[in-house]
């Protein structure tokens, strides 16, 4: 009974948060509604026993993607009215995509109602006492260790490439010289002028 109440509560909040994410006029409010949807989706994953996916939703999406997007939206001066000006132009494409997504959901629900796949014959037997996080960790660091390390290496190379591209030498750029600024004396920055009456100051 408690599980059913929690499921309907989390599911209702996810649906409301998703609708508010799309319909909010303020982009900051949209991101906050998106964070709420991620948290409640993580609650749904906990209910079905997928703690690892719940942690991914909270740590990766809420902790990185949503917060980063929130800071970008708040700090960048973006003209959202200009961005919304092309809504009517792309309304047809969005409508086609929406119809395709609804059709896929209906096909998936129909296929599941017709009879799901017997996963007991295809999946490897697992011990229900061991948490799924432990099982995923055992697979990652035993059978798929080289693939996991390869993915980390690819991300490391991408990070180094981004740093190198950011700090590359640019022609015509003016860089800050900290030593020169610290060595500057007050008499080098100011000059006492005694102009005659009526002459003003020469810049």
Helices and strands as residue ranges (DSSP letters): H 2-23, H 27-47, H 51-56, I 57-66, H 67-75, H 80-84, H 91-114, H 119-122, H 132-140, H 145-166, H 178-182, H 186-189
